[in-house]
Amino acid sequence: MDRGSVKYRNPCLTMHQPWASLLVYGIKRIEGRSWPSPVTGRLWIHAASKVPEPETIQAMENFYREIYAVNGINDIKFPEHYPVSRLLGCVEVVGCLKGEELVSWEAAPESVRLESLTDFCWLCENPEKLVIPFEMRGYQGVYNLEKKIYEAAVRGLTAVTGPLPVKFPLPDPLNPLSLKPGSLLFRSSNLSQIEKTKSVHAAIAGARAAATQFSKKDESLNAIKDKGYAEYHLRKGKDQE
């Protein structure tokens, strides 16, 4: 499917916990994916149904403690709970960069650059959480939120201030869509590296391991869906012969 051809009304993304709550609480500022963001603007965040393992929560909270410490921030208030099968709130996606661009972008705080662990990095600002998360079913990829759920949810939002809120500067101040993959590559001739301590290296390894358990499953599901889609069109073509 060509994501660029899809029109989103109230786009929503289902994420596993603890990543979903960390994003809505403004602790996580980068949503990493293997594909570029198909949207800019408000993106609703829904928590998937799988209850996170305590070890996964510990690994991700430790990851954020370590990378925020690089910016001198040592007091992070993590969510008390990580609810599942719930609409949690929303963020504003202001752009998307390749991981290799973000990690070298000196205009971003070091802790943000250390979040660039994937092929594509969705840049998120202005988190808002629902005072009472809504129970609902989620779907694969980005999808439109049902109108009745949106109308109820938009009235229950409250702004969130994360440990280090970020405003990502636009390469072209006159173009709000200028933060896109490839837009910073011309700046990367002199790559800026971040010095990592052993504890930061260990935290990054732990975060990668925690995310891998889900990424492999999601890739398998997408492969099954793509195979089914291809088989359907193959049968359709034969029927029309």
Backbone as CSV, one residue per row, in Angstrom:
resi,resn,N_x,N_y,N_z,CA_x,CA_y,CA_z,C_x,C_y,C_z
1,MET,0.839,-1.211,0.000,0.000,0.000,0.000,0.869,1.253,0.000
2,ASP,0.529,2.212,-0.795,1.223,3.491,-0.839,0.676,4.369,0.277
3,ARG,1.489,4.516,1.339,1.004,5.288,2.487,0.733,6.741,2.124
4,GLY,1.470,7.236,1.123,1.275,8.621,0.743,-0.092,8.890,0.151
5,SER,-0.801,7.830,-0.300,-2.100,8.018,-0.935,-3.248,7.957,0.058
6,VAL,-2.957,7.610,1.323,-3.999,7.471,2.329,-4.292,8.833,2.951
7,LYS,-5.570,9.130,3.072,-5.964,10.380,3.713,-6.367,10.085,5.155
8,TYR,-5.681,10.723,6.085,-5.954,10.507,7.495,-6.762,11.675,8.047
9,ARG,-7.806,11.343,8.754,-8.672,12.353,9.353,-8.219,12.648,10.791
10,ASN,-8.210,11.608,11.620,-7.712,11.699,12.992,-6.781,10.506,13.193
11,PRO,-5.546,10.603,12.675,-4.661,9.441,12.649,-4.297,8.947,14.039
12,CYS,-4.218,7.629,14.145,-3.901,6.976,15.410,-2.872,5.879,15.150
13,LEU,-2.013,5.647,16.130,-0.992,4.609,16.042,-1.064,3.744,17.293
14,THR,-1.185,2.441,17.102,-1.151,1.511,18.222,0.296,1.117,18.497
15,MET,0.697,1.244,19.764,2.064,0.942,20.176,2.043,-0.001,21.367
16,HIS,3.098,-0.775,21.495,3.237,-1.619,22.671,3.631,-0.766,23.877
17,GLN,3.282,-1.251,25.044,3.778,-0.663,26.270,5.147,-1.262,26.595
18,PRO,6.042,-0.487,27.234,5.841,0.821,27.851,6.056,2.014,26.919
19,TRP,6.368,1.741,25.629,6.716,2.837,24.710,5.547,3.813,24.531
20,ALA,4.318,3.305,24.513,3.155,4.164,24.283,3.041,5.231,25.374
21,SER,3.083,4.810,26.626,2.954,5.772,27.726,4.158,6.698,27.809
22,LEU,5.345,6.179,27.545,6.534,7.021,27.584,6.445,8.151,26.566
23,LEU,5.816,7.885,25.424,5.643,8.916,24.402,4.631,9.959,24.851
24,VAL,3.499,9.514,25.364,2.437,10.435,25.779,2.862,11.266,26.989
25,TYR,3.747,10.727,27.813,4.246,11.461,28.981,5.383,12.410,28.617
26,GLY,5.767,12.469,27.359,6.809,13.404,26.937,8.214,12.955,27.270
27,ILE,8.369,11.738,27.764,9.702,11.200,28.072,10.365,10.726,26.782
28,LYS,9.625,10.037,26.001,10.062,9.579,24.671,9.676,10.650,23.661
29,ARG,10.633,11.124,22.888,10.347,12.198,21.935,10.518,11.757,20.482
30,ILE,11.023,10.554,20.322,11.235,9.985,18.995,10.497,8.660,18.909
31,GLU,9.635,8.527,17.911,9.000,7.237,17.636,9.745,6.614,16.468
32,GLY,10.408,5.511,16.741,11.229,4.871,15.728,10.468,3.809,14.955
33,ARG,10.622,3.828,13.645,9.949,2.862,12.780,10.882,2.458,11.635
34,SER,10.520,1.390,10.949,11.270,0.970,9.756,10.753,1.668,8.510
35,TRP,9.728,2.507,8.665,9.136,3.235,7.541,8.897,4.689,7.952
36,PRO,8.946,5.608,6.997,8.783,7.031,7.329,7.367,7.357,7.773
37,SER,7.235,8.404,8.539,5.920,8.807,9.024,5.032,9.230,7.861
38,PRO,3.810,8.702,7.806,2.881,9.113,6.744,2.078,10.348,7.121
39,VAL,2.311,10.877,8.324,1.510,12.009,8.785,2.388,13.072,9.420
40,THR,1.878,14.288,9.420,2.388,15.358,10.271,1.183,15.941,11.000
41,GLY,1.456,16.538,12.150,0.364,17.054,12.958,0.001,16.076,14.064
42,ARG,-1.198,16.221,14.588,-1.619,15.406,15.728,-1.703,13.925,15.371
43,LEU,-1.102,13.109,16.242,-1.155,11.660,16.104,-1.616,11.083,17.436
44,TRP,-2.743,10.392,17.418,-3.269,9.757,18.623,-2.476,8.488,18.909
45,ILE,-2.292,8.205,20.199,-1.498,7.058,20.623,-2.370,6.084,21.408
46,HIS,-2.376,4.850,20.933,-3.168,3.781,21.552,-2.219,2.692,22.035
47,ALA,-2.464,2.167,23.238,-1.631,1.099,23.790,-2.190,-0.263,23.384
48,ALA,-1.327,-1.127,22.874,-1.722,-2.465,22.449,-2.136,-3.312,23.654
49,SER,-2.616,-4.511,23.375,-3.231,-5.341,24.418,-2.225,-6.135,25.250
50,LYS,-1.005,-6.267,24.787,-0.022,-7.078,25.510,0.475,-6.363,26.765
51,VAL,0.364,-7.032,27.900,0.866,-6.487,29.163,2.396,-6.553,29.145
52,PRO,3.078,-5.441,29.385,4.544,-5.453,29.304,5.178,-6.231,30.454
53,GLU,6.251,-6.913,30.150,7.007,-7.615,31.183,7.737,-6.599,32.070
54,PRO,7.853,-6.887,33.370,8.589,-5.969,34.260,10.004,-5.695,33.771
55,GLU,10.642,-6.720,33.173,12.001,-6.541,32.672,12.047,-5.556,31.508
56,THR,10.992,-5.553,30.689,10.925,-4.611,29.567,10.763,-3.187,30.083
57,ILE,9.882,-3.005,31.046,9.689,-1.678,31.639,10.990,-1.192,32.263
58,GLN,11.651,-2.070,32.997,12.903,-1.700,33.654,13.964,-1.298,32.630
59,ALA,14.055,-2.056,31.531,15.057,-1.759,30.510,14.815,-0.400,29.873
60,MET,13.549,-0.090,29.572,13.262,1.177,28.913,13.379,2.359,29.868
61,GLU,12.957,2.189,31.101,13.115,3.285,32.067,14.605,3.553,32.325
62,ASN,15.399,2.502,32.378,16.839,2.679,32.567,17.462,3.374,31.361
63,PHE,16.985,3.029,30.163,17.479,3.687,28.948,17.252,5.195,29.024
64,TYR,16.053,5.600,29.413,15.774,7.033,29.464,16.488,7.720,30.626
65,ARG,16.691,7.044,31.735,17.488,7.631,32.817,18.895,7.946,32.324
66,GLU,19.468,7.007,31.595,20.852,7.169,31.146,20.989,8.268,30.094
67,ILE,20.080,8.295,29.110,20.267,9.293,28.050,19.911,10.696,28.537
68,TYR,18.946,10.817,29.449,18.646,12.136,29.999,19.790,12.640,30.881
69,ALA,20.477,11.726,31.529,21.614,12.121,32.365,22.707,12.786,31.542
70,VAL,22.794,12.438,30.249,23.769,13.082,29.360,23.505,14.581,29.280
71,ASN,22.227,14.972,29.382,21.850,16.388,29.387,21.714,16.946,30.805
72,GLY,22.187,16.209,31.805,22.174,16.687,33.180,20.839,16.578,33.878
73,ILE,19.933,15.787,33.340,18.606,15.617,33.943,18.555,14.257,34.626
74,ASN,18.358,14.274,35.936,18.406,13.041,36.717,17.117,12.746,37.467
75,ASP,16.125,13.603,37.317,14.857,13.399,38.011,13.751,13.231,36.974
76,ILE,13.395,12.006,36.696,12.379,11.704,35.691,11.207,11.021,36.375
77,LYS,10.012,11.551,36.173,8.819,10.947,36.748,8.188,10.026,35.709
78,PHE,8.409,8.750,35.895,7.854,7.770,34.967,6.384,7.487,35.312
79,PRO,5.617,6.988,34.339,4.221,6.634,34.625,4.137,5.607,35.752
80,GLU,3.115,5.740,36.584,2.910,4.764,37.647,2.332,3.468,37.103
81,HIS,1.601,3.575,36.002,0.984,2.413,35.383,1.177,2.481,33.871
82,TYR,1.149,1.318,33.241,1.243,1.223,31.786,0.013,0.461,31.285
83,PRO,-1.129,1.152,31.164,-2.373,0.475,30.784,-2.333,-0.056,29.361
84,VAL,-3.094,-1.109,29.113,-3.141,-1.719,27.788,-4.547,-1.611,27.218
85,SER,-4.644,-1.765,25.895,-5.920,-1.668,25.167,-6.645,-0.357,25.467
86,ARG,-5.888,0.706,25.522,-6.443,2.014,25.857,-5.909,3.095,24.913
87,LEU,-6.760,4.056,24.598,-6.318,5.279,23.934,-5.747,6.174,25.019
88,LEU,-4.479,6.568,24.877,-3.766,7.250,25.963,-3.697,8.763,25.808
89,GLY,-3.660,9.244,24.575,-3.474,10.673,24.339,-2.939,10.908,22.947
90,CYS,-2.145,11.956,22.787,-1.637,12.281,21.456,-0.341,13.063,21.543
91,VAL,0.345,13.137,20.433,1.529,13.980,20.261,1.398,14.696,18.925
92,GLU,2.263,15.644,18.698,2.323,16.318,17.398,3.570,15.860,16.664
93,VAL,3.381,15.216,15.531,4.510,14.802,14.702,4.885,15.981,13.806
94,VAL,6.086,16.518,14.018,6.490,17.713,13.275,7.408,17.391,12.104
95,GLY,7.813,16.130,12.006,8.678,15.753,10.906,9.196,14.347,11.087
96,CYS,10.031,13.927,10.150,10.596,12.582,10.172,11.979,12.647,9.530
97,LEU,12.947,12.021,10.184,14.311,11.982,9.664,14.819,10.555,9.639
98,LYS,15.838,10.325,8.846,16.540,9.056,8.911,17.351,9.017,10.206
99,GLY,17.523,7.813,10.733,18.275,7.681,11.977,19.665,8.262,11.877
100,GLU,20.323,8.084,10.730,21.687,8.588,10.545,21.731,10.109,10.532
101,GLU,20.613,10.738,10.171,20.554,12.196,10.204,20.382,12.698,11.634
102,LEU,19.420,12.092,12.341,19.129,12.561,13.690,20.316,12.400,14.627
103,VAL,21.012,11.275,14.544,22.108,11.021,15.474,23.238,12.043,15.314
104,SER,23.321,12.671,14.143,24.387,13.646,13.875,23.912,15.089,13.908
105,TRP,22.649,15.308,14.272,22.051,16.643,14.205,22.369,17.434,15.469
106,GLU,23.296,18.355,15.366,23.743,19.105,16.536,22.678,20.045,17.084
107,ALA,21.657,20.355,16.288,20.589,21.243,16.755,19.678,20.544,17.770
108,ALA,19.752,19.223,17.851,18.922,18.458,18.793,19.736,18.116,20.029
109,PRO,19.103,18.089,21.200,19.819,17.687,22.422,20.404,16.285,22.288
110,GLU,21.489,16.040,23.008,22.142,14.733,22.922,21.191,13.598,23.277
111,SER,20.330,13.831,24.271,19.422,12.761,24.689,18.435,12.397,23.582
112,VAL,18.047,13.374,22.764,17.169,13.094,21.624,17.931,12.317,20.561
113,ARG,19.142,12.720,20.288,19.948,12.048,19.263,20.220,10.589,19.643
114,LEU,20.319,10.324,20.939,20.549,8.962,21.400,19.314,8.081,21.261
115,GLU,18.175,8.686,20.956,16.958,7.911,20.708,16.892,7.387,19.272
116,SER,17.832,7.770,18.440,17.780,7.391,17.023,18.322,5.973,16.838
117,LEU,17.489,4.996,17.151,17.892,3.595,17.107,17.271,2.835,15.942
118,THR,16.551,3.545,15.073,15.823,2.884,13.987,16.109,3.566,12.648
119,ASP,15.592,2.966,11.570,15.811,3.523,10.233,15.205,4.914,10.097
120,PHE,13.974,5.070,10.612,13.284,6.353,10.518,12.843,6.807,11.900
121,CYS,12.963,8.095,12.129,12.656,8.678,13.440,11.573,9.744,13.286
122,TRP,10.421,9.493,13.874,9.328,10.455,13.859,9.557,11.450,14.992
123,LEU,9.597,12.722,14.681,9.913,13.762,15.659,8.630,14.247,16.326
124,CYS,8.541,14.063,17.634,7.287,14.316,18.349,7.429,15.447,19.364
125,GLU,6.447,16.319,19.362,6.374,17.441,20.295,4.978,17.483,20.925
126,ASN,4.832,18.383,21.889,3.533,18.741,22.473,2.681,17.546,22.892
127,PRO,3.193,16.691,23.776,2.393,15.546,24.222,1.186,15.988,25.056
128,GLU,0.099,15.269,24.888,-1.105,15.472,25.692,-1.647,14.097,26.075
129,LYS,-2.067,13.965,27.315,-2.603,12.671,27.746,-4.063,12.815,28.146
130,LEU,-4.775,11.701,28.026,-6.163,11.664,28.447,-6.229,11.495,29.961
131,VAL,-7.065,12.294,30.601,-7.247,12.160,32.045,-7.768,10.760,32.363
132,ILE,-8.677,10.272,31.536,-9.187,8.909,31.657,-8.976,8.213,30.312
133,PRO,-7.994,7.309,30.221,-7.765,6.602,28.953,-8.995,5.817,28.515
134,PHE,-9.241,5.819,27.197,-10.413,5.148,26.637,-10.067,3.714,26.235
135,GLU,-10.923,2.778,26.626,-10.737,1.415,26.167,-11.177,1.321,24.703
136,MET,-10.323,0.733,23.871,-10.659,0.564,22.462,-9.730,-0.457,21.840
137,ARG,-10.104,-0.919,20.680,-9.298,-1.864,19.921,-8.346,-1.110,19.006
138,GLY,-7.147,-1.641,18.833,-6.183,-1.018,17.942,-6.005,-1.808,16.661
139,TYR,-5.218,-1.242,15.735,-4.984,-1.864,14.438,-3.526,-1.694,14.057
140,GLN,-3.107,-2.419,13.027,-1.744,-2.308,12.524,-1.545,-0.982,11.797
141,GLY,-0.339,-0.429,11.905,-0.002,0.787,11.180,-0.757,2.004,11.677
142,VAL,-0.802,3.047,10.852,-1.548,4.261,11.179,-2.955,4.127,10.599
143,TYR,-3.948,4.452,11.390,-5.342,4.307,10.967,-6.147,5.489,11.506
144,ASN,-7.342,5.661,10.964,-8.200,6.755,11.408,-8.963,6.381,12.679
145,LEU,-8.932,7.285,13.634,-9.703,7.105,14.856,-11.185,7.277,14.540
146,GLU,-12.007,6.425,15.140,-13.449,6.552,14.919,-13.933,7.918,15.393
147,LYS,-14.885,8.484,14.652,-15.361,9.838,14.928,-15.897,9.985,16.347
148,LYS,-16.690,9.032,16.811,-17.281,9.152,18.145,-16.217,9.065,19.236
149,ILE,-15.181,8.257,19.008,-14.093,8.171,19.982,-13.295,9.465,19.985
150,TYR,-13.018,9.985,18.786,-12.285,11.255,18.698,-13.028,12.377,19.404
151,GLU,-14.316,12.493,19.152,-15.096,13.589,19.735,-15.126,13.526,21.251
152,ALA,-15.125,12.325,21.806,-15.086,12.189,23.260,-13.676,12.429,23.797
153,ALA,-12.674,11.914,23.092,-11.300,11.997,23.576,-10.755,13.420,23.552
154,VAL,-11.072,14.168,22.515,-10.477,15.497,22.361,-10.882,16.430,23.501
155,ARG,-11.972,16.112,24.167,-12.420,16.938,25.297,-11.734,16.563,26.606
156,GLY,-11.039,15.410,26.603,-10.440,14.946,27.847,-8.933,15.025,27.894
157,LEU,-8.340,15.855,27.038,-6.888,15.970,26.979,-6.342,16.980,27.975
158,THR,-5.161,16.695,28.489,-4.446,17.652,29.325,-2.988,17.686,28.878
159,ALA,-2.412,18.884,28.819,-1.042,19.043,28.338,-0.045,18.405,29.303
160,VAL,1.050,17.910,28.743,2.092,17.254,29.518,3.415,17.975,29.275
161,THR,4.184,18.155,30.334,5.525,18.714,30.206,6.526,17.630,30.557
162,GLY,7.286,17.190,29.584,8.262,16.134,29.807,9.512,16.657,30.490
163,PRO,10.472,15.783,30.751,11.713,16.191,31.430,12.529,17.220,30.651
164,LEU,12.490,17.124,29.327,13.219,18.073,28.474,12.440,18.261,27.176
165,PRO,11.413,19.136,27.203,10.623,19.362,25.982,11.509,19.897,24.860
166,VAL,11.200,19.494,23.632,12.017,19.865,22.486,11.164,20.533,21.428
167,LYS,11.710,21.582,20.834,11.146,22.189,19.633,12.164,21.984,18.511
168,PHE,11.816,21.131,17.579,12.754,20.805,16.508,12.800,21.940,15.484
169,PRO,13.984,22.523,15.236,14.079,23.606,14.260,13.884,23.112,12.836
170,LEU,13.192,23.894,12.046,12.927,23.526,10.657,14.113,23.912,9.773
171,PRO,14.529,23.024,8.875,15.573,23.402,7.916,15.164,24.611,7.083
172,ASP,13.883,24.671,6.735,13.314,25.813,6.014,12.205,26.399,6.879
173,PRO,12.470,27.511,7.575,11.478,28.086,8.486,10.149,28.430,7.814
174,LEU,10.154,28.590,6.502,8.934,28.932,5.783,8.144,27.704,5.341
175,ASN,8.733,26.532,5.553,8.067,25.295,5.130,7.884,24.372,6.336
176,PRO,6.671,24.279,6.890,6.451,23.432,8.068,6.637,21.943,7.804
177,LEU,6.764,21.563,6.525,6.949,20.163,6.169,8.389,19.862,5.750
178,SER,9.321,20.748,6.094,10.691,20.611,5.595,11.528,19.596,6.370
179,LEU,11.043,19.125,7.526,11.760,18.093,8.273,11.335,16.722,7.744
180,LYS,12.001,16.258,6.723,11.653,14.989,6.097,12.933,14.213,5.795
181,PRO,12.820,12.907,5.595,14.018,12.102,5.334,14.854,12.655,4.186
182,GLY,16.122,12.830,4.457,17.029,13.371,3.451,17.235,14.859,3.547
183,SER,16.428,15.544,4.350,16.519,17.011,4.400,17.770,17.496,5.120
184,LEU,18.417,16.649,5.907,19.620,17.069,6.623,20.884,16.397,6.120
185,LEU,20.769,15.564,5.098,21.938,14.825,4.639,23.054,15.745,4.169
186,PHE,22.685,16.889,3.634,23.713,17.811,3.149,24.534,18.385,4.293
187,ARG,24.064,18.210,5.520,24.779,18.721,6.680,25.695,17.668,7.303
188,SER,25.680,16.468,6.763,26.320,15.371,7.469,27.755,15.075,7.010
189,SER,28.385,16.011,6.309,29.754,15.774,5.867,30.702,15.680,7.058
190,ASN,30.423,16.476,8.093,31.204,16.409,9.325,30.305,15.846,10.417
191,LEU,30.280,14.520,10.520,29.371,13.889,11.452,29.756,14.199,12.883
192,SER,28.765,14.590,13.658,28.978,14.896,15.066,28.679,13.658,15.890
193,GLN,29.650,13.202,16.645,29.496,11.997,17.451,29.254,12.362,18.912
194,ILE,28.485,11.512,19.582,28.233,11.691,21.005,29.080,10.685,21.767
195,GLU,29.840,11.170,22.735,30.629,10.261,23.560,29.700,9.518,24.509
196,LYS,29.780,8.207,24.497,28.896,7.384,25.310,29.695,6.688,26.405
197,THR,29.174,6.749,27.617,29.774,6.012,28.718,29.387,4.537,28.602
198,LYS,30.013,3.697,29.412,29.676,2.271,29.408,28.222,2.058,29.806
199,SER,27.736,2.869,30.742,26.349,2.703,31.186,25.366,3.095,30.089
200,VAL,25.706,4.106,29.283,24.851,4.496,28.163,24.846,3.392,27.105
201,HIS,26.023,2.847,26.799,26.103,1.739,25.847,25.242,0.568,26.317
202,ALA,25.319,0.252,27.610,24.544,-0.864,28.154,23.047,-0.571,28.083
203,ALA,22.656,0.679,28.350,21.236,1.053,28.301,20.699,0.963,26.877
204,ILE,21.497,1.387,25.910,21.083,1.300,24.503,20.917,-0.167,24.097
205,ALA,21.855,-1.015,24.518,21.751,-2.441,24.197,20.486,-3.038,24.813
206,GLY,20.177,-2.629,26.038,18.969,-3.117,26.695,17.709,-2.661,25.991
207,ALA,17.698,-1.414,25.520,16.532,-0.880,24.804,16.342,-1.593,23.470
208,ARG,17.440,-1.855,22.772,17.348,-2.576,21.502,16.796,-3.985,21.715
209,ALA,17.287,-4.652,22.754,16.826,-6.014,23.035,15.339,-6.024,23.390
210,ALA,14.895,-5.022,24.153,13.490,-4.949,24.539,12.599,-4.736,23.326
211,ALA,13.041,-3.922,22.378,12.236,-3.623,21.200,12.229,-4.768,20.197
212,THR,13.287,-5.552,20.163,13.407,-6.620,19.176,12.312,-7.665,19.308
213,GLN,11.891,-7.951,20.548,10.877,-8.984,20.753,9.580,-8.656,20.023
214,PHE,9.294,-7.355,19.838,8.076,-6.954,19.151,8.303,-6.730,17.662
215,SER,9.451,-6.187,17.293,9.688,-5.853,15.890,9.686,-7.093,15.015
216,LYS,10.219,-8.205,15.511,10.222,-9.431,14.721,8.804,-9.924,14.491
217,LYS,7.969,-9.843,15.538,6.582,-10.284,15.414,5.823,-9.398,14.447
218,ASP,6.024,-8.077,14.545,5.323,-7.146,13.658,5.740,-7.350,12.212
219,GLU,7.048,-7.612,11.975,7.514,-7.855,10.612,6.869,-9.111,10.047
220,SER,6.709,-10.152,10.893,6.073,-11.384,10.439,4.616,-11.146,10.078
221,LEU,3.904,-10.382,10.899,2.507,-10.073,10.616,2.366,-9.287,9.324
222,ASN,3.248,-8.312,9.120,3.192,-7.522,7.895,3.491,-8.391,6.678
223,ALA,4.431,-9.355,6.838,4.757,-10.239,5.719,3.561,-11.109,5.358
224,ILE,2.850,-11.604,6.376,1.660,-12.417,6.138,0.585,-11.597,5.428
225,LYS,0.390,-10.347,5.890,-0.606,-9.482,5.262,-0.242,-9.185,3.803
226,ASP,1.061,-8.909,3.563,1.502,-8.604,2.201,1.334,-9.821,1.286
227,LYS,1.611,-11.024,1.822,1.456,-12.243,1.031,-0.010,-12.471,0.673
228,GLY,-0.883,-12.258,1.671,-2.310,-12.422,1.418,-2.826,-11.429,0.395
229,TYR,-2.330,-10.199,0.493,-2.726,-9.156,-0.459,-2.312,-9.535,-1.877
230,ALA,-1.087,-10.066,-2.021,-0.586,-10.445,-3.346,-1.369,-11.628,-3.904
231,GLU,-1.652,-12.623,-3.039,-2.390,-13.790,-3.493,-3.802,-13.423,-3.938
232,TYR,-4.412,-12.477,-3.209,-5.762,-12.039,-3.571,-5.777,-11.438,-4.974
233,HIS,-4.810,-10.575,-5.266,-4.780,-9.914,-6.574,-4.386,-10.894,-7.670
234,LEU,-3.580,-11.919,-7.308,-3.233,-12.932,-8.304,-4.476,-13.723,-8.695
235,ARG,-5.280,-14.110,-7.695,-6.519,-14.839,-7.979,-7.492,-13.974,-8.768
236,LYS,-7.554,-12.696,-8.399,-8.461,-11.779,-9.080,-8.082,-11.636,-10.553
237,GLY,-6.752,-11.600,-10.798,-6.298,-11.459,-12.172,-6.635,-12.679,-13.002
238,LYS,-6.513,-13.881,-12.376,-6.832,-15.109,-13.102,-8.326,-15.200,-13.400
239,ASP,-9.152,-14.744,-12.464,-10.605,-14.782,-12.666,-11.019,-13.895,-13.829
240,GLN,-10.244,-12.851,-14.095,-10.608,-11.897,-15.136,-10.087,-12.300,-16.509
241,GLU,-9.245,-13.372,-16.520,-8.674,-13.807,-17.805,-9.746,-14.476,-18.680
